[in-house]
Amino acid sequence: MKKSFLVIALAFAGFSFNAAAASEEPISPIRPATNINLGMVELGKKLYFDPRLSKSGFISCNSCHNLSMGGTDNIPTSIGERWQQGPINSPTVLNSSLNTAQFWDGRAADLKAQAGGPIENPMEMGFSHTLAVSLLQTIPGYVREFRQVFGKDRIDIEQVTAAIAEFEKTLVTPNSRFDQWLLGKKDALTKAELEGYTLFKESGCVACHYGEALGGDSFQKMGLIEPYKTSNPAEGRSAVTGKDVDRFNFKVPTLRNVELTYPYFHDGAANTLTEAVDIMGRLQLGAKYTPEENAKIVAFLKTLTGDQPMILMPILPPSSDSTPRPNPFGK
């Protein structure tokens, strides 16, 4: 019954449902989030936007993963506490629930493990888990909401990171034009975009950029055919494993919404998709694309932009009179 309803709905929207054809492609459509705890999502949304989780009271999760900017901050490396320049490009939070691990080096196994990292990183939010939880405990609105969601009288960092992760699970971007094409709407893509997709497959890009997220599922060395020259200090996966063989191996980034998530690579060195396609073709595949081929691949990549999360800025619980105001310039 459910399958029949889906087929009717797709047909009404102008799709000709062909599940077999879609399953033959190395890329699959983004699916809406399921099995979501709505109470936890609403709490996590507040925490995601709340700058009080930083030492200065000015930096929130959304500062570096801005939901109005493709889930990134559109600068080479992020700005953190006391205007410190971070060491690496901020990856998009959109569709991050599809990643095999979090961060460029994969040091966090999942979204919950990732959510706690920036809070206590001195170059990011510059706080500590203990201080962040203590501050939340002084805000009556948060105390009530945490009790409603988790059924406990005391807030702890496990609850904080679980709530943020639950909200981030909802940040998927279905219904891109490419997804529409995969689902049978054959006029969703132009001739040039389809030719770009063919080049994308035949060149070997899909060896790393495949599946629902077109990435995020493996670690690869940056500079397989030619060495990648950069002044960025990031070591990649070796910083986690301690193995020299993993040096300069980074998590393959998702290509979903890639036209919005510039600049590109772990060091943010490529400002445009044209530049990124040229570099990746030469360094990773040994392919030298003509300007026309490059333009077609870029055209295809732009079809991967899906429906962006429609998130209204939440009303944050007010601090109690006893909560000290953070000093952004001193200790």
Secondary structure as GFF3:
##gff-version 3
##sequence-region A 1 331
A	DSSP	alpha_helix	2	12	.	.	.	ID=ss1
A	DSSP	alpha_helix	19	23	.	.	.	ID=ss2
A	DSSP	alpha_helix	38	49	.	.	.	ID=ss3
A	DSSP	three_ten_helix	51	53	.	.	.	ID=ss4
A	DSSP	alpha_helix	61	64	.	.	.	ID=ss5
A	DSSP	three_ten_helix	81	83	.	.	.	ID=ss6
A	DSSP	three_ten_helix	96	98	.	.	.	ID=ss7
A	DSSP	alpha_helix	111	115	.	.	.	ID=ss8
A	DSSP	alpha_helix	117	120	.	.	.	ID=ss9
A	DSSP	alpha_helix	129	137	.	.	.	ID=ss10
A	DSSP	alpha_helix	140	150	.	.	.	ID=ss11
A	DSSP	alpha_helix	157	169	.	.	.	ID=ss12
A	DSSP	alpha_helix	177	182	.	.	.	ID=ss13
A	DSSP	alpha_helix	191	203	.	.	.	ID=ss14
A	DSSP	three_ten_helix	205	207	.	.	.	ID=ss15
A	DSSP	beta_strand	219	221	.	.	.	ID=ss16
A	DSSP	alpha_helix	238	241	.	.	.	ID=ss17
A	DSSP	three_ten_helix	244	246	.	.	.	ID=ss18
A	DSSP	beta_strand	249	251	.	.	.	ID=ss19
A	DSSP	three_ten_helix	258	260	.	.	.	ID=ss20
A	DSSP	alpha_helix	273	280	.	.	.	ID=ss21
A	DSSP	pi_helix	281	285	.	.	.	ID=ss22
A	DSSP	alpha_helix	291	301	.	.	.	ID=ss23
A	DSSP	three_ten_helix	302	304	.	.	.	ID=ss24
###
